[in-house]
Amino acid sequence: MTQCCIIPHTGDPPVCPMNEQVVKPVGRITVESLVKPEIKSDLLPQPYYFCNAPDCDTVYVSVLGEHLITKDQLFVRVGIKEQEDPVPICYCFNYDRQAIQADFRNKGSTEILKIITARVKAGECRCEVTNPSGTCCLGDISRAVKQAEAMHQQGFL
């Protein structure tokens, strides 16, 4: 291996250069699956990290911070970074915040978490290639259900 291929490790966790927030590792398959075709050729041969700051348009940061991939360079909306509906929550099975809220508004509860959990247990999820964070959405779904339930109890749904 030549010196040009060695990525220095400082020991410090990588941060998003746009907001200085620590970023999380994300699989290369996730990045390659979600960037628009015209962006793929710009990918650097190094690890990428996910910026989960809601107020930052940057989604992926290369390990050395020299390549940023923003929301508009993906062909999916990044739920954590969206304010206006539809806000995606489950990418594998196409559930969004509106679906959960609609269930509470119409039925007073939702089965979406149970449905997704069953499908995950059945091995049907593809989070690594559909979710911009590269991780399972069950935690996000649980939070969205609790939020919708609270809104329903307060009379907002």
KEBA-647633 format. One record per residue: x, y, z of N, C-alpha, C in turn; residue number from 1. Coordinates in steps of 0.1 Angstrom, whole numbers. Layout:
+-------+-------+-------+-------+-------+-------+-------+-------+-------+-----+
:   n.u :   n.v :   n.w :  ca.u :  ca.v :  ca.w :   c.u :   c.v :   c.w :   n :
+-------+-------+-------+-------+-------+-------+-------+-------+-------+-----+
:     X :     Y :     Z :     X :     Y :     Z :     X :     Y :     Z : NUM :
...
+-------+-------+-------+-------+-------+-------+-------+-------+-------+-----+
***
This chain:
+-------+-------+-------+-------+-------+-------+-------+-------+-------+-----+
:   n.u :   n.v :   n.w :  ca.u :  ca.v :  ca.w :   c.u :   c.v :   c.w :   n :
+-------+-------+-------+-------+-------+-------+-------+-------+-------+-----+
:     9 :   -12 :     0 :     0 :     0 :     0 :     9 :    12 :     0 :   1 :
:     6 :    22 :    -9 :    14 :    34 :    -9 :     9 :    44 :     1 :   2 :
:    17 :    54 :     4 :    13 :    64 :    14 :     0 :    72 :    10 :   3 :
:    -2 :    73 :    -3 :   -14 :    81 :    -7 :   -27 :    74 :    -3 :   4 :
:   -27 :    61 :    -1 :   -39 :    53 :     3 :   -41 :    52 :    18 :   5 :
:   -32 :    57 :    26 :   -33 :    56 :    40 :   -42 :    68 :    45 :   6 :
:   -52 :    65 :    52 :   -60 :    75 :    58 :   -56 :    77 :    73 :   7 :
:   -51 :    89 :    76 :   -46 :    91 :    89 :   -57 :    91 :    99 :   8 :
:   -55 :    85 :   111 :   -65 :    84 :   121 :   -60 :    92 :   133 :   9 :
:   -67 :   103 :   136 :   -63 :   112 :   147 :   -67 :   107 :   161 :  10 :
:   -76 :    97 :   161 :   -81 :    93 :   174 :   -94 :   100 :   178 :  11 :
:   -96 :   112 :   172 :  -108 :   120 :   175 :  -119 :   115 :   166 :  12 :
:  -131 :   115 :   171 :  -142 :   111 :   162 :  -144 :   121 :   151 :  13 :
:  -147 :   117 :   139 :  -150 :   126 :   128 :  -162 :   135 :   131 :  14 :
:  -161 :   147 :   126 :  -172 :   157 :   128 :  -176 :   162 :   114 :  15 :
:  -188 :   167 :   114 :  -193 :   174 :   102 :  -187 :   188 :   101 :  16 :
:  -180 :   191 :    90 :  -174 :   204 :    89 :  -184 :   216 :    89 :  17 :
:  -196 :   213 :    87 :  -206 :   223 :    86 :  -212 :   227 :   100 :  18 :
:  -211 :   218 :   109 :  -217 :   221 :   123 :  -208 :   216 :   134 :  19 :
:  -197 :   210 :   131 :  -188 :   204 :   142 :  -194 :   194 :   150 :  20 :
:  -205 :   188 :   146 :  -212 :   177 :   154 :  -205 :   164 :   150 :  21 :
:  -203 :   155 :   160 :  -198 :   142 :   157 :  -207 :   134 :   148 :  22 :
:  -201 :   128 :   138 :  -209 :   120 :   128 :  -207 :   105 :   131 :  23 :
:  -217 :    97 :   125 :  -217 :    83 :   128 :  -213 :    75 :   116 :  24 :
:  -206 :    64 :   118 :  -202 :    56 :   106 :  -214 :    51 :    99 :  25 :
:  -213 :    50 :    86 :  -223 :    45 :    77 :  -217 :    36 :    67 :  26 :
:  -223 :    25 :    63 :  -217 :    16 :    53 :  -217 :    22 :    39 :  27 :
:  -206 :    19 :    32 :  -205 :    23 :    19 :  -217 :    20 :    10 :  28 :
:  -222 :     8 :    12 :  -234 :     3 :     5 :  -246 :    13 :     6 :  29 :
:  -247 :    19 :    18 :  -258 :    28 :    21 :  -256 :    41 :    12 :  30 :
:  -244 :    46 :    13 :  -241 :    58 :     5 :  -243 :    56 :   -10 :  31 :
:  -237 :    45 :   -15 :  -238 :    42 :   -29 :  -252 :    39 :   -33 :  32 :
:  -261 :    34 :   -24 :  -275 :    30 :   -28 :  -284 :    43 :   -29 :  33 :
:  -280 :    53 :   -22 :  -289 :    65 :   -20 :  -285 :    77 :   -28 :  34 :
:  -272 :    78 :   -32 :  -268 :    90 :   -39 :  -274 :    89 :   -53 :  35 :
:  -277 :   101 :   -59 :  -281 :   102 :   -73 :  -270 :    97 :   -82 :  36 :
:  -273 :    91 :   -93 :  -263 :    85 :  -102 :  -252 :    94 :  -106 :  37 :
:  -255 :   107 :  -108 :  -244 :   117 :  -112 :  -234 :   120 :  -100 :  38 :
:  -238 :   116 :   -88 :  -229 :   118 :   -76 :  -220 :   107 :   -74 :  39 :
:  -224 :    95 :   -78 :  -217 :    83 :   -75 :  -202 :    83 :   -79 :  40 :
:  -200 :    89 :   -91 :  -186 :    90 :   -96 :  -177 :   100 :   -87 :  41 :
:  -183 :   108 :   -79 :  -176 :   117 :   -71 :  -172 :   111 :   -57 :  42 :
:  -177 :    99 :   -54 :  -174 :    93 :   -41 :  -159 :    90 :   -40 :  43 :
:  -154 :    93 :   -29 :  -140 :    91 :   -26 :  -138 :    77 :   -21 :  44 :
:  -126 :    71 :   -23 :  -123 :    57 :   -19 :  -119 :    57 :    -4 :  45 :
:  -129 :    62 :     4 :  -126 :    63 :    19 :  -140 :    61 :    26 :  46 :
:  -140 :    59 :    39 :  -152 :    57 :    46 :  -160 :    70 :    47 :  47 :
:  -173 :    69 :    48 :  -182 :    80 :    49 :  -190 :    79 :    63 :  48 :
:  -195 :    91 :    67 :  -201 :    92 :    80 :  -215 :    99 :    78 :  49 :
:  -224 :    96 :    86 :  -238 :   102 :    86 :  -239 :   113 :    96 :  50 :
:  -243 :   125 :    91 :  -246 :   136 :    99 :  -261 :   136 :   103 :  51 :
:  -264 :   134 :   115 :  -278 :   133 :   119 :  -284 :   146 :   125 :  52 :
:  -277 :   157 :   123 :  -281 :   170 :   128 :  -293 :   175 :   120 :  53 :
:  -305 :   177 :   126 :  -317 :   181 :   119 :  -316 :   194 :   111 :  54 :
:  -308 :   203 :   116 :  -307 :   216 :   109 :  -295 :   217 :   100 :  55 :
:  -289 :   206 :    96 :  -278 :   206 :    86 :  -282 :   199 :    73 :  56 :
:  -279 :   205 :    62 :  -282 :   199 :    49 :  -272 :   188 :    45 :  57 :
:  -261 :   187 :    52 :  -251 :   177 :    49 :  -256 :   164 :    55 :  58 :
:  -256 :   153 :    47 :  -260 :   140 :    51 :  -248 :   131 :    53 :  59 :
:  -239 :   131 :    43 :  -227 :   122 :    45 :  -214 :   131 :    44 :  60 :
:  -204 :   127 :    51 :  -191 :   133 :    52 :  -180 :   123 :    50 :  61 :
:  -171 :   125 :    41 :  -160 :   116 :    40 :  -151 :   117 :    52 :  62 :
:  -144 :   106 :    55 :  -136 :   105 :    68 :  -127 :   117 :    70 :  63 :
:  -122 :   123 :    59 :  -113 :   134 :    61 :  -120 :   148 :    59 :  64 :
:  -133 :   147 :    57 :  -141 :   159 :    56 :  -140 :   167 :    43 :  65 :
:  -134 :   160 :    33 :  -132 :   168 :    21 :  -143 :   166 :    11 :  66 :
:  -152 :   156 :    13 :  -163 :   154 :     4 :  -176 :   154 :    13 :  67 :
:  -185 :   163 :     9 :  -198 :   164 :    16 :  -209 :   160 :     6 :  68 :
:  -219 :   152 :    11 :  -230 :   149 :     3 :  -242 :   155 :    10 :  69 :
:  -250 :   163 :     3 :  -261 :   170 :     9 :  -274 :   164 :     5 :  70 :
:  -285 :   168 :    12 :  -298 :   162 :    10 :  -302 :   162 :    -5 :  71 :
:  -300 :   173 :   -12 :  -304 :   173 :   -26 :  -296 :   164 :   -35 :  72 :
:  -286 :   158 :   -30 :  -278 :   148 :   -38 :  -282 :   134 :   -36 :  73 :
:  -293 :   132 :   -28 :  -299 :   119 :   -26 :  -312 :   118 :   -33 :  74 :
:  -316 :   106 :   -36 :  -329 :   104 :   -43 :  -340 :   101 :   -33 :  75 :
:  -337 :   101 :   -20 :  -347 :   100 :    -9 :  -347 :   112 :     0 :  76 :
:  -358 :   114 :     7 :  -358 :   125 :    17 :  -352 :   119 :    30 :  77 :
:  -345 :   127 :    37 :  -338 :   122 :    50 :  -347 :   127 :    61 :  78 :
:  -354 :   117 :    67 :  -365 :   120 :    77 :  -360 :   129 :    88 :  79 :
:  -348 :   127 :    94 :  -344 :   135 :   105 :  -341 :   149 :   101 :  80 :
:  -340 :   152 :    88 :  -336 :   165 :    84 :  -349 :   172 :    77 :  81 :
:  -360 :   166 :    78 :  -372 :   171 :    72 :  -382 :   177 :    82 :  82 :
:  -388 :   188 :    79 :  -398 :   193 :    88 :  -412 :   192 :    82 :  83 :
:  -413 :   192 :    69 :  -426 :   192 :    62 :  -430 :   178 :    58 :  84 :
:  -442 :   174 :    59 :  -447 :   161 :    55 :  -447 :   160 :    40 :  85 :
:  -445 :   148 :    35 :  -443 :   135 :    43 :  -429 :   134 :    48 :  86 :
:  -427 :   131 :    61 :  -414 :   129 :    67 :  -413 :   114 :    68 :  87 :
:  -403 :   108 :    60 :  -401 :    94 :    61 :  -396 :    89 :    74 :  88 :
:  -401 :    78 :    78 :  -396 :    72 :    91 :  -391 :    58 :    88 :  89 :
:  -399 :    50 :    81 :  -395 :    36 :    77 :  -393 :    35 :    62 :  90 :
:  -381 :    34 :    58 :  -378 :    34 :    44 :  -380 :    20 :    37 :  91 :
:  -379 :    10 :    45 :  -381 :    -4 :    39 :  -396 :    -6 :    35 :  92 :
:  -405 :    -2 :    44 :  -419 :    -5 :    42 :  -427 :     8 :    39 :  93 :
:  -421 :    19 :    36 :  -427 :    31 :    32 :  -438 :    37 :    42 :  94 :
:  -434 :    38 :    54 :  -442 :    45 :    64 :  -436 :    59 :    67 :  95 :
:  -445 :    68 :    69 :  -441 :    82 :    72 :  -448 :    87 :    84 :  96 :
:  -444 :    98 :    89 :  -450 :   104 :   101 :  -466 :   106 :    99 :  97 :
:  -470 :   110 :    87 :  -484 :   112 :    85 :  -492 :    99 :    87 :  98 :
:  -487 :    88 :    83 :  -494 :    75 :    84 :  -497 :    72 :    99 :  99 :
:  -487 :    74 :   107 :  -489 :    72 :   121 :  -499 :    81 :   127 : 100 :
:  -498 :    94 :   124 :  -507 :   104 :   129 :  -521 :   101 :   124 : 101 :
:  -523 :    97 :   111 :  -536 :    94 :   106 :  -542 :    82 :   114 : 102 :
:  -534 :    72 :   117 :  -540 :    61 :   125 :  -545 :    66 :   138 : 103 :
:  -538 :    74 :   145 :  -542 :    79 :   158 :  -555 :    88 :   156 : 104 :
:  -555 :    96 :   146 :  -566 :   105 :   143 :  -579 :    97 :   140 : 105 :
:  -577 :    86 :   132 :  -589 :    78 :   128 :  -593 :    67 :   137 : 106 :
:  -583 :    61 :   143 :  -585 :    49 :   151 :  -582 :    50 :   166 : 107 :
:  -575 :    61 :   170 :  -570 :    62 :   184 :  -558 :    54 :   187 : 108 :
:  -553 :    47 :   178 :  -540 :    39 :   180 :  -534 :    36 :   167 : 109 :
:  -523 :    28 :   167 :  -517 :    24 :   154 :  -511 :    10 :   156 : 110 :
:  -511 :     3 :   146 :  -504 :   -11 :   146 :  -492 :   -10 :   138 : 111 :
:  -488 :     1 :   133 :  -476 :     3 :   124 :  -463 :    -3 :   130 : 112 :
:  -461 :     0 :   143 :  -449 :    -6 :   149 :  -449 :   -21 :   149 : 113 :
:  -461 :   -27 :   152 :  -462 :   -41 :   153 :  -460 :   -47 :   139 : 114 :
:  -465 :   -40 :   129 :  -464 :   -45 :   115 :  -449 :   -45 :   111 : 115 :
:  -443 :   -34 :   113 :  -428 :   -33 :   109 :  -420 :   -43 :   117 : 116 :
:  -422 :   -44 :   130 :  -415 :   -54 :   138 :  -416 :   -68 :   133 : 117 :
:  -428 :   -72 :   129 :  -431 :   -85 :   124 :  -423 :   -87 :   110 : 118 :
:  -423 :   -77 :   102 :  -416 :   -78 :    89 :  -401 :   -78 :    91 : 119 :
:  -396 :   -71 :   101 :  -382 :   -71 :   104 :  -378 :   -85 :   109 : 120 :
:  -386 :   -91 :   118 :  -384 :  -105 :   123 :  -384 :  -115 :   111 : 121 :
:  -392 :  -112 :   101 :  -394 :  -121 :    90 :  -382 :  -119 :    80 : 122 :
:  -373 :  -110 :    83 :  -361 :  -108 :    75 :  -364 :  -100 :    62 : 123 :
:  -375 :   -92 :    62 :  -378 :   -84 :    50 :  -372 :   -70 :    49 : 124 :
:  -365 :   -66 :    60 :  -360 :   -52 :    60 :  -347 :   -51 :    51 : 125 :
:  -345 :   -39 :    46 :  -333 :   -36 :    38 :  -327 :   -23 :    43 : 126 :
:  -327 :   -20 :    56 :  -323 :    -7 :    61 :  -309 :    -3 :    56 : 127 :
:  -300 :   -12 :    54 :  -287 :    -9 :    50 :  -287 :    -2 :    36 : 128 :
:  -297 :    -4 :    28 :  -297 :     2 :    14 :  -308 :    12 :    12 : 129 :
:  -317 :    13 :    22 :  -329 :    22 :    20 :  -329 :    33 :    30 : 130 :
:  -323 :    32 :    42 :  -324 :    42 :    52 :  -311 :    50 :    52 : 131 :
:  -312 :    63 :    50 :  -299 :    71 :    49 :  -290 :    70 :    61 : 132 :
:  -295 :    66 :    73 :  -286 :    64 :    84 :  -279 :    50 :    83 : 133 :
:  -284 :    41 :    75 :  -279 :    28 :    73 :  -283 :    19 :    85 : 134 :
:  -292 :    24 :    94 :  -296 :    16 :   106 :  -311 :    13 :   106 : 135 :
:  -315 :     4 :   115 :  -329 :     1 :   116 :  -337 :    12 :   121 : 136 :
:  -350 :    13 :   116 :  -358 :    24 :   119 :  -367 :    22 :   132 : 137 :
:  -367 :    10 :   138 :  -376 :     7 :   149 :  -376 :    18 :   160 : 138 :
:  -364 :    23 :   163 :  -364 :    33 :   174 :  -371 :    46 :   169 : 139 :
:  -369 :    49 :   156 :  -375 :    61 :   151 :  -391 :    59 :   151 : 140 :
:  -395 :    47 :   147 :  -409 :    44 :   147 :  -415 :    45 :   161 : 141 :
:  -408 :    40 :   171 :  -413 :    40 :   184 :  -414 :    55 :   189 : 142 :
:  -405 :    63 :   186 :  -405 :    77 :   190 :  -417 :    84 :   183 : 143 :
:  -419 :    81 :   170 :  -430 :    87 :   163 :  -443 :    83 :   168 : 144 :
:  -445 :    70 :   172 :  -457 :    65 :   178 :  -460 :    72 :   191 : 145 :
:  -450 :    73 :   200 :  -452 :    80 :   213 :  -455 :    95 :   211 : 146 :
:  -449 :   101 :   201 :  -452 :   115 :   198 :  -467 :   117 :   193 : 147 :
:  -471 :   108 :   184 :  -484 :   109 :   179 :  -494 :   105 :   190 : 148 :
:  -491 :    96 :   198 :  -500 :    92 :   209 :  -502 :   104 :   219 : 149 :
:  -491 :   111 :   222 :  -492 :   123 :   231 :  -500 :   134 :   224 : 150 :
:  -498 :   136 :   211 :  -506 :   146 :   204 :  -521 :   142 :   204 : 151 :
:  -524 :   129 :   202 :  -538 :   125 :   202 :  -544 :   127 :   216 : 152 :
:  -537 :   124 :   226 :  -542 :   125 :   240 :  -544 :   140 :   243 : 153 :
:  -536 :   149 :   237 :  -538 :   163 :   240 :  -548 :   170 :   230 : 154 :
:  -554 :   161 :   222 :  -565 :   166 :   213 :  -560 :   173 :   200 : 155 :
:  -547 :   171 :   197 :  -542 :   177 :   184 :  -543 :   168 :   172 : 156 :
:  -547 :   155 :   175 :  -549 :   146 :   163 :  -563 :   140 :   165 : 157 :
+-------+-------+-------+-------+-------+-------+-------+-------+-------+-----+
***
